[in-house]
Structures are given as structure tokens and as C-alpha cells.
Amino acid sequence: MRIGLCQLTATTDPEENLAAVQDHVRRAARDGARLVVFPEASMVRFGVPLGQVAQPLDGPWAEGVRAVARETGVTVVAGMFTPASDGRVANTLLATGPTVEESYDKIHLYDAFGFKESDTVAAGSRVVTLDVDGVRVGLATCYDLRFPELFRAHADAGAALSVLPAAWAAGPGKQAQWDLLVRARALDATVWLVAVDQCGSGPGADPEEPTAAPTGVGHSTLVGPDGTVRAQLGDGPELLVAEADIEETARVRRAVAVLDNRRL
């Protein structure tokens, strides 16, 4: 499977961000991508009143993503915010394509490092997998990366690959933690992991310097089911189309049967 990793920094303007998403999808499709993944909060970045910008899954932003997915014939996963029933919003992944129409609301909210996502975001509760070109794919978002049981749940549901859009907030040690955790989660569940992060807050942004609201540290990564990095971007805006050999998942699981060998 050819997969597009679209690393960018979202602005506060959903229309501007939609245009960037559509451009990246077209470019990735021209390079043969069948699955194109964008960061968390691609519709609009954190740090603005999310309730004022949230849109339903049949709103104009999601419809714009669906339109480019139909145009190009690829499946797109992108982060947005949707209204929640209690006045907060949901941190939602939209997954849409020729045979896919699904969404995932982030389960584990980022109440850490001085930021409290749960003040404005309601947690999801549903593990979501979907099929892209016959490949089962699991959905996760950013802080979910710290919870290996979610990725094992993807594998238990038949996933050979998980995608993780993120806005991995900068700060001391955060890039090193990102690099470690994306490899660990792939290895825990013996899945391919497509981890796509937002870039830093500006040119030359220091990944060790905390930001008031999460943007990202870049370094979007494709990790194999054996935990090895197969492709990784730098800290700036970039598009990479990389290949994942899905049959490798089965080979690794035969060699290291950690899912079958679990006792707890």
C-alpha cells in the first residue's frame, strides 16, 4: 500500500486549511498513494475557541475533504472538530474514500504538561477500524499514542496498520518521546504505524520549547511492524509517499507472536 504522509501546520482558518488538504491529496494521489493521512486538528489548530469553529460531519469542511477523495479515488484521514452533546467538541478523525465513510473521536484526551484538553473536548469511547483496499486500518489520535492497549485493540480487530494523526506539543524531551513511542506502539501490536504530526509553530521552532497550545514537532514517521523506522520527515512542511508491505505484518506476527502469547 502506498501511503501519503502530509505534514503541515494548520492555521486558524478552516477554508485555508481545506485548500491545503485538497492540494496535498491531489499531489499524493499523483504519486500513487491509496491512503493519505493528515495531522490532528487539520481543520483548525488548537488555541482558538473550538466551539465556534466545530462543524458536523456533513458540514462544509468535511464535504470538501469528501469531494477531493472522490475526485482522486483515494482514502483520506484528517483531523477536525465536531460538536459534542454537552457543549464541548469532539476531536474527530474523518476517514473518507471510495469505499470508506467513518469517523473516530479521540478517546484519550491530552490532560498533561499543563494543558487540559478535556475542558473543551469530550472524549470518545469507540475503537474504530476500517478497510482500505482490503487492508484493515485502525484509527488513533495523538495522546492515544501513550496507551498501547488501543493499538492492540486495532490488531485484535484485524488491523495490519494503524494511523495516528497528531499535534504533538513541543517541550523538553517531547520529540524524543515521539520517536520512542511511535516505534513502541508498532512493536507492541505488530502493526504498521503511520504517525503524521503537525509541524512546529514557525520556521526554526524549537521542539524543546513548550507552546501555549499544541501544534507539533514534525518528524512524521512510517514504522514497520517490527518497530523499525522505514521513513521519517523533518520538522518542516513536507509530503512523503511511502510504501508499506502489508504482508510483512503476518510475517512478523509469525516470528514474534506477542499478541498470541499475551497472558493478561
Contacts in CASP RR format, 6 or more apart in sequence:
PFRMAT RR
TARGET T0000
AUTHOR 0000-0000-0000
METHOD contacts of the structure
MODEL  1
MRIGLCQLTATTDPEENLAAVQDHVRRAARDGARLVVFPEASMVRFGVPL
GQVAQPLDGPWAEGVRAVARETGVTVVAGMFTPASDGRVANTLLATGPTV
EESYDKIHLYDAFGFKESDTVAAGSRVVTLDVDGVRVGLATCYDLRFPEL
FRAHADAGAALSVLPAAWAAGPGKQAQWDLLVRARALDATVWLVAVDQCG
SGPGADPEEPTAAPTGVGHSTLVGPDGTVRAQLGDGPELLVAEADIEETA
RVRRAVAVLDNRRL
1 34 0 8 1.000
1 35 0 8 1.000
1 132 0 8 1.000
1 133 0 8 1.000
1 135 0 8 1.000
1 161 0 8 1.000
1 243 0 8 1.000
1 244 0 8 1.000
1 246 0 8 1.000
2 31 0 8 1.000
2 32 0 8 1.000
2 33 0 8 1.000
2 34 0 8 1.000
2 35 0 8 1.000
2 241 0 8 1.000
2 242 0 8 1.000
2 243 0 8 1.000
2 244 0 8 1.000
3 33 0 8 1.000
3 34 0 8 1.000
3 35 0 8 1.000
3 36 0 8 1.000
3 37 0 8 1.000
3 194 0 8 1.000
3 222 0 8 1.000
3 241 0 8 1.000
3 242 0 8 1.000
3 243 0 8 1.000
3 244 0 8 1.000
4 28 0 8 1.000
4 31 0 8 1.000
4 33 0 8 1.000
4 35 0 8 1.000
4 36 0 8 1.000
4 37 0 8 1.000
4 239 0 8 1.000
4 240 0 8 1.000
4 241 0 8 1.000
4 242 0 8 1.000
5 37 0 8 1.000
5 194 0 8 1.000
5 196 0 8 1.000
5 220 0 8 1.000
5 222 0 8 1.000
5 231 0 8 1.000
5 233 0 8 1.000
5 239 0 8 1.000
5 240 0 8 1.000
5 241 0 8 1.000
5 242 0 8 1.000
6 21 0 8 1.000
6 24 0 8 1.000
6 25 0 8 1.000
6 28 0 8 1.000
6 36 0 8 1.000
6 37 0 8 1.000
6 38 0 8 1.000
6 39 0 8 1.000
6 196 0 8 1.000
6 239 0 8 1.000
7 39 0 8 1.000
7 196 0 8 1.000
7 197 0 8 1.000
7 198 0 8 1.000
7 199 0 8 1.000
7 218 0 8 1.000
7 220 0 8 1.000
7 233 0 8 1.000
7 234 0 8 1.000
7 236 0 8 1.000
7 237 0 8 1.000
7 238 0 8 1.000
7 239 0 8 1.000
7 240 0 8 1.000
8 20 0 8 1.000
8 24 0 8 1.000
8 38 0 8 1.000
8 39 0 8 1.000
8 42 0 8 1.000
8 198 0 8 1.000
8 199 0 8 1.000
8 237 0 8 1.000
9 45 0 8 1.000
9 198 0 8 1.000
9 199 0 8 1.000
9 200 0 8 1.000
9 201 0 8 1.000
9 202 0 8 1.000
9 215 0 8 1.000
9 216 0 8 1.000
9 237 0 8 1.000
10 17 0 8 1.000
10 39 0 8 1.000
10 41 0 8 1.000
10 42 0 8 1.000
10 43 0 8 1.000
10 44 0 8 1.000
10 45 0 8 1.000
10 167 0 8 1.000
10 198 0 8 1.000
11 17 0 8 1.000
11 44 0 8 1.000
11 45 0 8 1.000
12 44 0 8 1.000
12 45 0 8 1.000
12 48 0 8 1.000
13 44 0 8 1.000
14 43 0 8 1.000
14 44 0 8 1.000
14 53 0 8 1.000
14 55 0 8 1.000
14 61 0 8 1.000
17 42 0 8 1.000
17 43 0 8 1.000
17 44 0 8 1.000
18 43 0 8 1.000
18 61 0 8 1.000
18 64 0 8 1.000
18 65 0 8 1.000
21 38 0 8 1.000
21 42 0 8 1.000
21 65 0 8 1.000
21 68 0 8 1.000
21 76 0 8 1.000
21 78 0 8 1.000
22 64 0 8 1.000
22 65 0 8 1.000
22 67 0 8 1.000
22 68 0 8 1.000
24 36 0 8 1.000
24 38 0 8 1.000
24 239 0 8 1.000
25 36 0 8 1.000
25 68 0 8 1.000
25 69 0 8 1.000
25 72 0 8 1.000
25 74 0 8 1.000
25 76 0 8 1.000
26 68 0 8 1.000
26 71 0 8 1.000
26 72 0 8 1.000
27 239 0 8 1.000
28 36 0 8 1.000
28 74 0 8 1.000
28 239 0 8 1.000
28 241 0 8 1.000
29 36 0 8 1.000
29 72 0 8 1.000
29 73 0 8 1.000
29 74 0 8 1.000
31 241 0 8 1.000
32 241 0 8 1.000
33 74 0 8 1.000
33 241 0 8 1.000
34 74 0 8 1.000
34 75 0 8 1.000
34 132 0 8 1.000
34 133 0 8 1.000
35 74 0 8 1.000
35 75 0 8 1.000
35 77 0 8 1.000
35 132 0 8 1.000
35 133 0 8 1.000
35 137 0 8 1.000
35 163 0 8 1.000
35 194 0 8 1.000
36 74 0 8 1.000
36 75 0 8 1.000
36 76 0 8 1.000
36 77 0 8 1.000
37 76 0 8 1.000
37 77 0 8 1.000
37 78 0 8 1.000
37 163 0 8 1.000
37 165 0 8 1.000
37 194 0 8 1.000
37 196 0 8 1.000
38 76 0 8 1.000
38 77 0 8 1.000
38 78 0 8 1.000
38 79 0 8 1.000
38 165 0 8 1.000
38 196 0 8 1.000
39 79 0 8 1.000
39 165 0 8 1.000
39 166 0 8 1.000
39 167 0 8 1.000
39 196 0 8 1.000
39 197 0 8 1.000
39 198 0 8 1.000
39 216 0 8 1.000
39 220 0 8 1.000
40 79 0 8 1.000
40 91 0 8 1.000
40 93 0 8 1.000
40 106 0 8 1.000
40 141 0 8 1.000
40 142 0 8 1.000
40 165 0 8 1.000
40 166 0 8 1.000
40 167 0 8 1.000
40 198 0 8 1.000
41 79 0 8 1.000
41 80 0 8 1.000
41 81 0 8 1.000
41 91 0 8 1.000
41 167 0 8 1.000
41 198 0 8 1.000
41 214 0 8 1.000
42 78 0 8 1.000
42 79 0 8 1.000
42 80 0 8 1.000
42 165 0 8 1.000
43 53 0 8 1.000
43 55 0 8 1.000
43 61 0 8 1.000
43 78 0 8 1.000
43 79 0 8 1.000
43 80 0 8 1.000
43 81 0 8 1.000
44 50 0 8 1.000
44 53 0 8 1.000
44 80 0 8 1.000
44 81 0 8 1.000
45 167 0 8 1.000
45 198 0 8 1.000
45 213 0 8 1.000
45 215 0 8 1.000
46 167 0 8 1.000
46 213 0 8 1.000
46 214 0 8 1.000
46 215 0 8 1.000
47 212 0 8 1.000
47 213 0 8 1.000
50 81 0 8 1.000
50 89 0 8 1.000
50 120 0 8 1.000
50 121 0 8 1.000
51 81 0 8 1.000
51 83 0 8 1.000
51 87 0 8 1.000
51 88 0 8 1.000
51 89 0 8 1.000
51 120 0 8 1.000
53 81 0 8 1.000
54 81 0 8 1.000
54 82 0 8 1.000
54 83 0 8 1.000
54 89 0 8 1.000
54 90 0 8 1.000
55 61 0 8 1.000
55 62 0 8 1.000
55 80 0 8 1.000
55 81 0 8 1.000
55 82 0 8 1.000
55 83 0 8 1.000
56 62 0 8 1.000
56 82 0 8 1.000
56 83 0 8 1.000
57 82 0 8 1.000
57 92 0 8 1.000
57 94 0 8 1.000
57 103 0 8 1.000
61 80 0 8 1.000
62 80 0 8 1.000
62 94 0 8 1.000
62 96 0 8 1.000
65 76 0 8 1.000
65 78 0 8 1.000
65 94 0 8 1.000
65 96 0 8 1.000
66 96 0 8 1.000
66 97 0 8 1.000
68 76 0 8 1.000
69 75 0 8 1.000
69 76 0 8 1.000
69 96 0 8 1.000
69 97 0 8 1.000
69 98 0 8 1.000
70 97 0 8 1.000
70 98 0 8 1.000
73 97 0 8 1.000
73 98 0 8 1.000
74 97 0 8 1.000
74 98 0 8 1.000
75 95 0 8 1.000
75 96 0 8 1.000
75 97 0 8 1.000
75 98 0 8 1.000
75 99 0 8 1.000
75 100 0 8 1.000
75 132 0 8 1.000
75 133 0 8 1.000
76 94 0 8 1.000
76 95 0 8 1.000
76 96 0 8 1.000
76 97 0 8 1.000
77 93 0 8 1.000
77 94 0 8 1.000
77 95 0 8 1.000
77 139 0 8 1.000
77 163 0 8 1.000
77 165 0 8 1.000
78 93 0 8 1.000
78 94 0 8 1.000
78 165 0 8 1.000
79 91 0 8 1.000
79 92 0 8 1.000
79 93 0 8 1.000
79 94 0 8 1.000
79 141 0 8 1.000
79 165 0 8 1.000
80 92 0 8 1.000
80 93 0 8 1.000
80 94 0 8 1.000
81 89 0 8 1.000
81 90 0 8 1.000
81 91 0 8 1.000
81 92 0 8 1.000
81 121 0 8 1.000
82 89 0 8 1.000
82 90 0 8 1.000
82 92 0 8 1.000
82 103 0 8 1.000
82 105 0 8 1.000
83 89 0 8 1.000
83 90 0 8 1.000
84 90 0 8 1.000
84 121 0 8 1.000
84 122 0 8 1.000
85 122 0 8 1.000
86 122 0 8 1.000
87 122 0 8 1.000
88 119 0 8 1.000
88 120 0 8 1.000
88 121 0 8 1.000
88 122 0 8 1.000
89 120 0 8 1.000
89 121 0 8 1.000
89 122 0 8 1.000
90 105 0 8 1.000
90 106 0 8 1.000
90 121 0 8 1.000
90 122 0 8 1.000
90 124 0 8 1.000
91 105 0 8 1.000
91 106 0 8 1.000
91 109 0 8 1.000
91 117 0 8 1.000
91 121 0 8 1.000
91 141 0 8 1.000
92 103 0 8 1.000
92 104 0 8 1.000
92 105 0 8 1.000
92 106 0 8 1.000
93 103 0 8 1.000
93 104 0 8 1.000
93 105 0 8 1.000
93 106 0 8 1.000
93 128 0 8 1.000
93 139 0 8 1.000
93 141 0 8 1.000
93 165 0 8 1.000
94 103 0 8 1.000
95 101 0 8 1.000
95 102 0 8 1.000
95 103 0 8 1.000
95 104 0 8 1.000
95 128 0 8 1.000
95 130 0 8 1.000
95 139 0 8 1.000
96 102 0 8 1.000
99 131 0 8 1.000
99 132 0 8 1.000
100 130 0 8 1.000
100 131 0 8 1.000
100 132 0 8 1.000
102 128 0 8 1.000
102 130 0 8 1.000
102 139 0 8 1.000
103 128 0 8 1.000
104 126 0 8 1.000
104 128 0 8 1.000
104 139 0 8 1.000
104 140 0 8 1.000
104 141 0 8 1.000
105 122 0 8 1.000
105 123 0 8 1.000
105 124 0 8 1.000
105 125 0 8 1.000
105 126 0 8 1.000
106 121 0 8 1.000
106 123 0 8 1.000
106 124 0 8 1.000
106 141 0 8 1.000
106 142 0 8 1.000
106 143 0 8 1.000
106 144 0 8 1.000
107 123 0 8 1.000
107 124 0 8 1.000
107 125 0 8 1.000
107 126 0 8 1.000
107 127 0 8 1.000
107 144 0 8 1.000
107 147 0 8 1.000
107 150 0 8 1.000
108 123 0 8 1.000
108 143 0 8 1.000
108 144 0 8 1.000
108 146 0 8 1.000
108 147 0 8 1.000
108 150 0 8 1.000
109 117 0 8 1.000
109 118 0 8 1.000
109 121 0 8 1.000
109 123 0 8 1.000
109 143 0 8 1.000
110 116 0 8 1.000
110 117 0 8 1.000
110 142 0 8 1.000
110 143 0 8 1.000
110 169 0 8 1.000
110 214 0 8 1.000
111 117 0 8 1.000
111 118 0 8 1.000
112 143 0 8 1.000
113 169 0 8 1.000
113 171 0 8 1.000
113 210 0 8 1.000
115 169 0 8 1.000
115 213 0 8 1.000
115 214 0 8 1.000
117 143 0 8 1.000
127 150 0 8 1.000
127 153 0 8 1.000
127 154 0 8 1.000
127 157 0 8 1.000
128 138 0 8 1.000
128 139 0 8 1.000
129 136 0 8 1.000
129 137 0 8 1.000
129 138 0 8 1.000
129 139 0 8 1.000
129 154 0 8 1.000
129 157 0 8 1.000
129 158 0 8 1.000
129 159 0 8 1.000
130 136 0 8 1.000
130 137 0 8 1.000
130 138 0 8 1.000
130 139 0 8 1.000
131 137 0 8 1.000
135 160 0 8 1.000
135 161 0 8 1.000
135 246 0 8 1.000
136 157 0 8 1.000
136 158 0 8 1.000
136 159 0 8 1.000
136 160 0 8 1.000
136 161 0 8 1.000
137 159 0 8 1.000
137 160 0 8 1.000
137 161 0 8 1.000
137 162 0 8 1.000
137 163 0 8 1.000
138 154 0 8 1.000
138 157 0 8 1.000
138 159 0 8 1.000
138 161 0 8 1.000
138 162 0 8 1.000
138 163 0 8 1.000
139 162 0 8 1.000
139 163 0 8 1.000
140 150 0 8 1.000
140 151 0 8 1.000
140 154 0 8 1.000
140 162 0 8 1.000
140 163 0 8 1.000
140 164 0 8 1.000
141 164 0 8 1.000
141 165 0 8 1.000
141 166 0 8 1.000
142 164 0 8 1.000
142 165 0 8 1.000
142 166 0 8 1.000
142 167 0 8 1.000
142 168 0 8 1.000
142 214 0 8 1.000
144 150 0 8 1.000
144 164 0 8 1.000
145 164 0 8 1.000
145 166 0 8 1.000
145 178 0 8 1.000
145 181 0 8 1.000
145 182 0 8 1.000
145 185 0 8 1.000
145 195 0 8 1.000
146 181 0 8 1.000
148 184 0 8 1.000
148 185 0 8 1.000
148 188 0 8 1.000
148 189 0 8 1.000
151 162 0 8 1.000
151 185 0 8 1.000
151 186 0 8 1.000
151 188 0 8 1.000
151 189 0 8 1.000
151 191 0 8 1.000
151 193 0 8 1.000
152 188 0 8 1.000
152 189 0 8 1.000
152 259 0 8 1.000
154 162 0 8 1.000
154 189 0 8 1.000
154 191 0 8 1.000
155 189 0 8 1.000
155 190 0 8 1.000
155 191 0 8 1.000
155 259 0 8 1.000
156 259 0 8 1.000
159 189 0 8 1.000
159 191 0 8 1.000
160 191 0 8 1.000
160 192 0 8 1.000
160 225 0 8 1.000
160 246 0 8 1.000
160 249 0 8 1.000
160 250 0 8 1.000
161 191 0 8 1.000
161 192 0 8 1.000
161 193 0 8 1.000
161 194 0 8 1.000
161 244 0 8 1.000
161 246 0 8 1.000
161 249 0 8 1.000
162 185 0 8 1.000
162 186 0 8 1.000
162 189 0 8 1.000
162 191 0 8 1.000
162 192 0 8 1.000
162 193 0 8 1.000
162 194 0 8 1.000
163 193 0 8 1.000
163 194 0 8 1.000
163 195 0 8 1.000
163 196 0 8 1.000
164 182 0 8 1.000
164 185 0 8 1.000
164 193 0 8 1.000
164 194 0 8 1.000
164 195 0 8 1.000
164 196 0 8 1.000
165 196 0 8 1.000
166 178 0 8 1.000
166 195 0 8 1.000
166 196 0 8 1.000
166 197 0 8 1.000
166 198 0 8 1.000
166 216 0 8 1.000
167 197 0 8 1.000
167 198 0 8 1.000
167 214 0 8 1.000
167 215 0 8 1.000
167 216 0 8 1.000
168 174 0 8 1.000
168 178 0 8 1.000
168 197 0 8 1.000
168 198 0 8 1.000
168 214 0 8 1.000
168 216 0 8 1.000
168 217 0 8 1.000
168 218 0 8 1.000
169 210 0 8 1.000
169 211 0 8 1.000
169 213 0 8 1.000
169 214 0 8 1.000
169 215 0 8 1.000
169 216 0 8 1.000
169 217 0 8 1.000
170 200 0 8 1.000
170 201 0 8 1.000
170 205 0 8 1.000
170 206 0 8 1.000
170 207 0 8 1.000
170 208 0 8 1.000
170 209 0 8 1.000
170 210 0 8 1.000
170 211 0 8 1.000
170 215 0 8 1.000
170 216 0 8 1.000
170 217 0 8 1.000
171 207 0 8 1.000
171 208 0 8 1.000
171 209 0 8 1.000
171 210 0 8 1.000
171 211 0 8 1.000
172 208 0 8 1.000
172 210 0 8 1.000
173 207 0 8 1.000
173 208 0 8 1.000
174 207 0 8 1.000
174 208 0 8 1.000
174 217 0 8 1.000
175 207 0 8 1.000
175 208 0 8 1.000
175 217 0 8 1.000
175 219 0 8 1.000
178 195 0 8 1.000
178 197 0 8 1.000
178 217 0 8 1.000
178 219 0 8 1.000
179 219 0 8 1.000
179 221 0 8 1.000
182 193 0 8 1.000
182 195 0 8 1.000
182 221 0 8 1.000
182 223 0 8 1.000
183 223 0 8 1.000
183 227 0 8 1.000
183 228 0 8 1.000
183 229 0 8 1.000
184 227 0 8 1.000
185 191 0 8 1.000
185 193 0 8 1.000
185 223 0 8 1.000
186 192 0 8 1.000
186 193 0 8 1.000
186 223 0 8 1.000
186 224 0 8 1.000
186 225 0 8 1.000
186 226 0 8 1.000
186 227 0 8 1.000
187 225 0 8 1.000
187 226 0 8 1.000
187 227 0 8 1.000
188 258 0 8 1.000
189 259 0 8 1.000
190 225 0 8 1.000
190 226 0 8 1.000
190 249 0 8 1.000
190 252 0 8 1.000
190 253 0 8 1.000
190 256 0 8 1.000
190 258 0 8 1.000
190 259 0 8 1.000
191 225 0 8 1.000
191 249 0 8 1.000
192 222 0 8 1.000
192 223 0 8 1.000
192 224 0 8 1.000
192 225 0 8 1.000
192 244 0 8 1.000
192 246 0 8 1.000
192 248 0 8 1.000
192 249 0 8 1.000
193 221 0 8 1.000
193 222 0 8 1.000
193 223 0 8 1.000
193 224 0 8 1.000
194 222 0 8 1.000
194 244 0 8 1.000
195 220 0 8 1.000
195 221 0 8 1.000
195 222 0 8 1.000
195 223 0 8 1.000
196 220 0 8 1.000
197 216 0 8 1.000
197 217 0 8 1.000
197 218 0 8 1.000
197 219 0 8 1.000
197 220 0 8 1.000
198 214 0 8 1.000
198 215 0 8 1.000
198 216 0 8 1.000
198 218 0 8 1.000
199 205 0 8 1.000
199 215 0 8 1.000
199 216 0 8 1.000
199 218 0 8 1.000
199 235 0 8 1.000
199 236 0 8 1.000
199 237 0 8 1.000
200 207 0 8 1.000
200 215 0 8 1.000
200 216 0 8 1.000
200 217 0 8 1.000
200 218 0 8 1.000
200 235 0 8 1.000
200 236 0 8 1.000
201 211 0 8 1.000
201 215 0 8 1.000
201 216 0 8 1.000
204 235 0 8 1.000
205 215 0 8 1.000
205 235 0 8 1.000
207 216 0 8 1.000
207 217 0 8 1.000
207 218 0 8 1.000
207 235 0 8 1.000
217 235 0 8 1.000
218 233 0 8 1.000
218 234 0 8 1.000
218 235 0 8 1.000
218 236 0 8 1.000
219 232 0 8 1.000
219 233 0 8 1.000
219 234 0 8 1.000
219 235 0 8 1.000
220 232 0 8 1.000
220 233 0 8 1.000
220 234 0 8 1.000
220 238 0 8 1.000
220 240 0 8 1.000
221 229 0 8 1.000
221 231 0 8 1.000
221 232 0 8 1.000
221 233 0 8 1.000
222 229 0 8 1.000
222 230 0 8 1.000
222 231 0 8 1.000
222 232 0 8 1.000
222 240 0 8 1.000
222 242 0 8 1.000
222 244 0 8 1.000
223 229 0 8 1.000
223 230 0 8 1.000
224 230 0 8 1.000
224 244 0 8 1.000
224 248 0 8 1.000
224 252 0 8 1.000
225 248 0 8 1.000
225 249 0 8 1.000
225 252 0 8 1.000
225 253 0 8 1.000
226 248 0 8 1.000
226 252 0 8 1.000
226 256 0 8 1.000
230 242 0 8 1.000
230 244 0 8 1.000
231 240 0 8 1.000
231 242 0 8 1.000
233 240 0 8 1.000
253 259 0 8 1.000
253 260 0 8 1.000
END
